[in-house]
Amino acid sequence: MSPLLKIGLELGPLVLFFAANGYGGIYVATGVFMVATLAALAAMWVLARRIAVMPLVSALVVMVFGGLTLWLQDDHFIKLKPTMVNALFGVLLLGGLYFRKPLLPYVFDGMVKLTDEGWRVLTIRWGVFFLVMAVLNEIVWRSVSTDSWVAFKTFGYLPLTFAFAMAQAPLMARHEMKDGPQEG
């Protein structure tokens, strides 16, 4: 699958969530987000015959928290979803290091080959980043309107994640394994 298509499938549901919120409010947006997330997963499966771990876990949380939001008519659940996903990813990444089983190489799925030290440092950075984003989501949704939170989720979270990912390029270049088997 081309990288642009992959990004489109991962970001598409979020863009539709934002648009639907502007059109019909948070409950309509939540329903659209759930359907779009399932459609994106189906497209990933059809195009690549596999679904990466992060979109799959995120989709599961979207279904649970989105379902609770619609069933109970309480938007707190969909607002908690990014907190839960980020905290889960952060804890899993850092916990994997603690148990000497780094999980980040599985997320990258062979696209990048780093030294053990490179994976360790990158995993710490991403683990901490996810935990910080969980806290940031809590601060934002508890202190601004629902529409402002939706805008942050769409136009704040994504640029922060992209900037953080780009900031990791020097580390990854420094620890890249040029050839030979991957350590670990």
Secondary structure, DSSP 8 states (H G I E B T S, - for coil): --HHHHHHHHHHHHHHHHHHHHHH-HHHHHHHHHHHHHHHHHHHHHHHS---HHHHHHHHHHHHHHHHHHHHT-THHHHHHHHHHHHHHHHHHHHHHHTT---HHHHHTTS--B-HHHHHHHHHHHHHHHHHHHHHHHHHHHHS-HHHHHHHHHHTHHHHHHHHHHHTHHHHHHHB--SS----
